[in-house]
């Protein structure tokens, strides 16, 4: 009999705990409980133009893994990355610093859907003859930081491999997920095949001196492109900016827009300087267009 009473007490305590948790979950904010929101999560990508992480190009105090490129291979200090057939794969969340030269290979981010990956380019020269130099295959969001005082050079060949083409890869920097470029260093992209930067989701640029020469679009994004505090020089065989908004996941929502808060941007394009399925919004900055077709 006492065993049954003890069991009944346990069931009562569990039921009471479930009720309390339910009440807190439904009325937490009214009770003064602060809800933690991941501003950088893809589901919250439209909640603000720029997050704190977007604007932070000087992340220090974290455990940083180093990747030193050396011709057709690389030396990796720390976990979360490996080298295979001349390509460097990053497979875990965390902070990575890359330096050196890769003569014919790619940096590939292939992590979990919820992963945040920070990559600092600290003076790199990467060439990939038949694919993208930097590929974001899978992550929640990737932050590409240009280290202060460094020049970073990315270039490709005039044709891509059948595998790359079948996978839709057609830019020197190609991202299937949200991508942020920040920092105060310099980035030069020479895209001989097609686009300079291609982002299937949101592309955010919050700093750096960025120069792109592309056979296709200089910058091509689906959902949005948001820019502040950057100096950009874009030369394109097609469009300077192309925001097509054709991502199926974004169908029915506001997509394909360009937002410029500040910065200095020069555009030379054989196609349109700016082509957007959504709005083009400017709150400041300087835009100079040298155009042979439509501005």
Secondary structure in CASP SS format (residue, H / E / C, confidence):
PFRMAT SS
TARGET T0000
AUTHOR 0000-0000-0000
METHOD secondary structure of the structure
MODEL  1
X C 1.00
X H 1.00
X H 1.00
X H 1.00
X H 1.00
X H 1.00
X H 1.00
X H 1.00
X H 1.00
X H 1.00
X H 1.00
X H 1.00
X H 1.00
X H 1.00
X H 1.00
X H 1.00
X H 1.00
X H 1.00
X H 1.00
X H 1.00
X H 1.00
X H 1.00
X H 1.00
X H 1.00
X H 1.00
X H 1.00
X H 1.00
X C 1.00
X C 1.00
X C 1.00
X C 1.00
X C 1.00
X C 1.00
X C 1.00
X C 1.00
X C 1.00
X C 1.00
X C 1.00
X C 1.00
X C 1.00
X C 1.00
X H 1.00
X H 1.00
X H 1.00
X C 1.00
X C 1.00
X C 1.00
X C 1.00
X C 1.00
X C 1.00
X C 1.00
X H 1.00
X H 1.00
X H 1.00
X H 1.00
X C 1.00
X C 1.00
X C 1.00
X C 1.00
X C 1.00
X C 1.00
X C 1.00
X C 1.00
X E 1.00
X E 1.00
X E 1.00
X E 1.00
X E 1.00
X E 1.00
X E 1.00
X E 1.00
X C 1.00
X E 1.00
X E 1.00
X E 1.00
X E 1.00
X E 1.00
X C 1.00
X C 1.00
X C 1.00
X E 1.00
X E 1.00
X E 1.00
X E 1.00
X C 1.00
X C 1.00
X E 1.00
X E 1.00
X E 1.00
X E 1.00
X C 1.00
X C 1.00
X C 1.00
X E 1.00
X E 1.00
X E 1.00
X E 1.00
X E 1.00
X E 1.00
X E 1.00
X E 1.00
X E 1.00
X C 1.00
X C 1.00
X C 1.00
X C 1.00
X E 1.00
X E 1.00
X E 1.00
X E 1.00
X C 1.00
X C 1.00
X C 1.00
X C 1.00
X C 1.00
X E 1.00
X E 1.00
X E 1.00
X E 1.00
X E 1.00
X E 1.00
X E 1.00
X E 1.00
X E 1.00
X E 1.00
X E 1.00
X E 1.00
X E 1.00
X C 1.00
X C 1.00
X C 1.00
X C 1.00
X C 1.00
X E 1.00
X E 1.00
X E 1.00
X E 1.00
X E 1.00
X C 1.00
X C 1.00
X E 1.00
X E 1.00
X E 1.00
X E 1.00
X E 1.00
X E 1.00
X C 1.00
X C 1.00
X C 1.00
X C 1.00
X E 1.00
X E 1.00
X E 1.00
X E 1.00
X E 1.00
X E 1.00
X C 1.00
X C 1.00
X C 1.00
X C 1.00
X C 1.00
X H 1.00
X H 1.00
X H 1.00
X H 1.00
X H 1.00
X C 1.00
X C 1.00
X C 1.00
X C 1.00
X E 1.00
X E 1.00
X E 1.00
X E 1.00
X E 1.00
X C 1.00
X C 1.00
X E 1.00
X E 1.00
X E 1.00
X E 1.00
X E 1.00
X E 1.00
X C 1.00
X C 1.00
X E 1.00
X E 1.00
X E 1.00
X E 1.00
X E 1.00
X E 1.00
X C 1.00
X C 1.00
X C 1.00
X E 1.00
X E 1.00
X E 1.00
X E 1.00
X E 1.00
X C 1.00
X C 1.00
X E 1.00
X E 1.00
X E 1.00
X E 1.00
X C 1.00
X C 1.00
X C 1.00
X E 1.00
X E 1.00
X E 1.00
X E 1.00
X E 1.00
X E 1.00
X C 1.00
X C 1.00
X C 1.00
X C 1.00
X E 1.00
X E 1.00
X E 1.00
X C 1.00
X C 1.00
X E 1.00
X E 1.00
X E 1.00
X E 1.00
X C 1.00
X C 1.00
X E 1.00
X E 1.00
X E 1.00
X E 1.00
X E 1.00
X E 1.00
X E 1.00
X C 1.00
X C 1.00
X C 1.00
X C 1.00
X E 1.00
X E 1.00
X E 1.00
X C 1.00
X C 1.00
X C 1.00
X C 1.00
X H 1.00
X H 1.00
X H 1.00
X C 1.00
X C 1.00
X C 1.00
X C 1.00
X C 1.00
X C 1.00
X E 1.00
X E 1.00
X E 1.00
X E 1.00
X C 1.00
X C 1.00
X E 1.00
X E 1.00
X E 1.00
X E 1.00
X E 1.00
X E 1.00
X E 1.00
X C 1.00
X C 1.00
X C 1.00
X C 1.00
X E 1.00
X E 1.00
X E 1.00
X C 1.00
X C 1.00
X C 1.00
X E 1.00
X E 1.00
X E 1.00
X C 1.00
X C 1.00
X C 1.00
X E 1.00
X E 1.00
X E 1.00
X E 1.00
X E 1.00
X E 1.00
X C 1.00
X C 1.00
X C 1.00
X C 1.00
END
